[in-house]
């Protein structure tokens, strides 16, 4: 009887172990999946939207944040680093969902892009997760942690 009980416990342990490993693998791979909708806009959509223009005229308007007053305007010419660390151009010390060095927005002449800096919770543009980097257009909303910023001129 005790041998049968031990065998049953061993089988139960193996089943639970395999379920645990399966859950860990599923959780780890869920962040690697590419969304069904492309992270890049189609060619007609990009042509119909305005380009940045002079990089020194570009701004980020804070739509929502735990660290910055909504409605604040941040000049965004060149490169803007965003994260919880105080050494970032846009410091978000009260945003517990942002990484220390979360993302960087790079604005050049007629181009702009957001680069995710391997953040834990990801960077999103218009609700779609950024994989490495993504081109930006005017009026795009970038979400870093719990902070939302809109690219404007």
C-alpha positions as CSV (number, residue, x, y, z in Angstrom):
1,X,0.0,0.0,0.0
2,X,2.8,2.5,0.9
3,X,4.6,1.7,-2.4
4,X,1.5,2.5,-4.4
5,X,1.0,5.7,-2.4
6,X,4.6,6.7,-3.1
7,X,4.2,5.9,-6.8
8,X,1.0,8.1,-6.9
9,X,2.9,11.0,-5.2
10,X,5.8,10.7,-7.7
11,X,3.4,10.8,-10.6
12,X,1.6,13.8,-9.1
13,X,4.9,15.6,-8.5
14,X,6.0,15.0,-12.1
15,X,2.6,16.3,-13.5
16,X,2.9,19.4,-11.3
17,X,6.6,19.9,-12.4
18,X,5.7,19.7,-16.1
19,X,2.8,22.2,-15.6
20,X,5.1,24.6,-13.8
21,X,7.7,24.4,-16.6
22,X,5.0,24.8,-19.2
23,X,3.7,28.0,-17.5
24,X,7.2,29.5,-17.2
25,X,7.9,28.8,-20.8
26,X,4.5,30.2,-21.9
27,X,5.0,33.3,-19.8
28,X,8.6,33.9,-21.1
29,X,7.6,33.5,-24.7
30,X,4.5,35.7,-24.6
31,X,6.7,38.8,-24.7
32,X,8.4,37.5,-27.8
33,X,5.4,37.2,-30.0
34,X,4.9,39.7,-32.7
35,X,1.4,41.1,-32.8
36,X,-0.8,40.1,-35.8
37,X,-1.1,43.7,-36.8
38,X,2.2,45.1,-38.1
39,X,4.0,47.4,-35.8
40,X,4.6,49.7,-38.8
41,X,2.0,51.7,-40.6
42,X,1.2,50.8,-44.2
43,X,2.7,53.0,-46.9
44,X,-0.6,54.9,-47.7
45,X,-1.2,55.6,-44.1
46,X,2.4,57.0,-43.6
47,X,2.0,59.3,-46.7
48,X,-1.3,60.7,-45.5
49,X,0.1,61.7,-42.1
50,X,2.3,64.8,-41.6
51,X,6.0,64.4,-41.1
52,X,8.0,66.0,-38.3
53,X,9.7,68.9,-40.1
54,X,12.3,70.8,-38.2
55,X,13.5,68.6,-35.3
56,X,13.8,71.7,-33.0
57,X,10.1,72.4,-33.4
58,X,9.0,68.9,-32.2
59,X,7.5,68.6,-28.7
60,X,6.0,65.9,-26.4
61,X,2.8,66.7,-24.7
62,X,2.2,64.8,-21.4
63,X,-1.3,63.2,-21.6
64,X,-1.1,61.2,-18.4
65,X,1.7,60.7,-15.8
66,X,2.3,60.0,-12.1
67,X,5.5,62.2,-12.3
68,X,4.7,65.1,-14.6
69,X,1.7,67.4,-14.7
70,X,-0.6,66.4,-17.6
71,X,-0.6,69.1,-20.3
72,X,3.1,69.8,-19.8
73,X,5.1,70.4,-23.0
74,X,8.6,69.0,-23.4
75,X,10.9,70.2,-26.2
76,X,12.0,67.1,-28.1
77,X,14.6,68.2,-30.6
78,X,17.4,65.6,-31.0
79,X,17.2,62.6,-28.6
80,X,15.1,62.4,-25.5
81,X,15.7,59.7,-22.9
82,X,12.7,58.6,-20.8
83,X,12.7,56.6,-17.6
84,X,12.6,56.4,-13.8
85,X,16.2,57.5,-13.4
86,X,16.8,61.2,-12.6
87,X,19.5,61.4,-15.3
88,X,16.9,61.0,-18.1
89,X,15.7,64.0,-20.2
90,X,12.2,63.0,-19.1
91,X,12.6,61.7,-15.6
92,X,9.6,59.7,-14.2
93,X,10.7,59.0,-10.6
94,X,7.1,58.2,-9.4
95,X,6.2,55.9,-12.3
96,X,6.6,52.5,-10.8
97,X,5.9,50.8,-14.2
98,X,8.8,52.4,-16.0
99,X,12.4,51.2,-16.1
100,X,15.4,53.3,-15.0
101,X,16.3,53.8,-18.7
102,X,13.1,52.8,-20.4
103,X,13.0,54.3,-23.9
104,X,14.6,56.9,-26.2
105,X,12.9,59.1,-28.7
106,X,15.1,60.2,-31.6
107,X,14.0,63.1,-33.8
108,X,15.8,64.1,-36.9
109,X,14.9,66.2,-39.9
110,X,11.6,64.7,-41.2
111,X,12.0,61.5,-39.2
112,X,11.3,60.4,-35.7
113,X,11.5,57.0,-33.9
114,X,11.1,55.5,-30.5
115,X,13.6,52.9,-29.3
116,X,12.7,50.6,-26.4
117,X,15.8,50.1,-24.2
118,X,15.0,46.6,-23.1
119,X,12.5,47.8,-20.6
120,X,10.6,45.4,-18.4
121,X,7.1,46.5,-19.2
122,X,7.6,47.5,-22.8
123,X,7.1,50.7,-24.8
124,X,3.9,51.2,-26.7
125,X,2.9,53.5,-29.7
126,X,-0.8,54.0,-30.2
127,X,-1.4,50.9,-28.1
128,X,0.9,48.6,-30.0
129,X,4.1,47.2,-28.4
130,X,7.4,48.4,-29.8
131,X,9.8,45.7,-30.8
132,X,13.3,47.3,-30.7
133,X,12.4,50.5,-32.5
134,X,9.5,52.1,-34.4
135,X,9.0,55.1,-36.6
136,X,6.8,57.9,-35.2
137,X,4.5,60.4,-36.9
138,X,2.9,63.5,-35.5
139,X,0.1,62.9,-33.1
140,X,1.4,59.4,-32.2
141,X,1.0,58.5,-28.5
142,X,3.9,56.9,-26.8
143,X,3.3,55.0,-23.5
144,X,6.2,54.4,-21.2
145,X,5.1,52.7,-18.0
146,X,2.0,54.7,-16.8
147,X,3.1,57.8,-18.7
148,X,1.6,58.8,-22.1
149,X,3.3,61.4,-24.3
150,X,2.0,62.7,-27.7
151,X,4.4,63.8,-30.4
152,X,3.4,67.3,-31.7
153,X,5.0,70.3,-33.4
